[in-house]
Amino acid sequence: MLDIDFDKTKLDPGPMPHRGPLDINLFKYRRFGKYTDQIFLDNALYFSKAVELNDPYEFREPLDHGIVSRRVRERLEELLNQKEITDVEKAQIEYFFPASKSKTLEKDRLVAVEKIKKVLGDSGIFSMSERSDSILMWSHYAEEHRGLCIEFEDLHRNFFANGQPELLKVQYRDQFYDMNSPDVYIYPLLDKLRSGSATAQGIFALLEEITHRKAENGAFSSLAVKAKDWEYEKEWRLIYLGHSGVVYFNPFTIKTVTFGSKVSDETVEQYIRFVANTSGKPFVRFRKAHLDDLQFTICIRDI
């Protein structure tokens, strides 16, 4: 793996999946229906393909070696004027970027784009939220407060499948992850040149390694960065690389079911019986959402 000091170069490493133990309870808002019933009856969740999600800015392919080459030249000029590099270093780095001098960037760009396409095309995504009391989430994803909200504990570690999914916390930004950043090329190349052991073969290998790192970061960025308008969702995503559709989970990860404020008492009683008896889950606790009398907030109370 490429070792870049991101703090030193002020580069954005991009969002990466959480790896290792993490104890976390997350919530899934749902409307009533057969697909929600399937969660309880079959202990099954549906992982959507990236193309099925609802943000048109997600899952684009932003890596463009032509843009990278232009921005590298502009950035080198800026660094030269600031006396951070020499004329010789500028010329040495510029040598490797024009397409007429090397096909390396174009080859690596195609590899990177294909990698992103594969990740986006083959992977499944299951989205959850950090909170169960969001007025907007109840409105948008739980049939305008007529649905329910399921609490899962450590769901990312409790699937009956080959391997567990990646867990990513969605980041909300005004801008995309910058896959065309010139600095992520320039600073490692400078370190290589200043080491005194640089060879053309070594430089090409370094360019390839950098581009593959950008591809990995760019792929996860496509999966876990959204516009700030979506920030109210407080979203986390489970990503099954190379697999979508139905995946089975350990039912003991379900902790609570909260009914929306507009769900009738009769429906609440029927669904409690369904979950606790029909689907054999007596360990699940039940709650009801209520509108606060004085503030624009939702109160969650045990039933």
Secondary structure, 3 states (H helix, E strand, C coil): CCCCCHHHHCCCCCCCCECCCCCCEEEEEECCCHHHHHHHHHCEEEEEEHHHCCCCCCCCCCCCHHHHHHHHHHHHHHHHHCCCCCHHHHHHHHHCCCCCCCCHHHHHHHHHHHHHHHHHHHCEEEEEECCCCCHHHHHHHCCCCCCEEEEEECHHHCECCCCCCEEEECEEECCCCCCCCCHHHHHHHHHHHHCCCCCHHHHHHHHHHHHHHHHHHHHHHHHHEEEHHHHHHCEEEEEECCCCEEEEECHHHEEEEEECCCCCHHHHHHHHHHHHHHCCCCCCEEEEEEECCCCCCEEEEEC
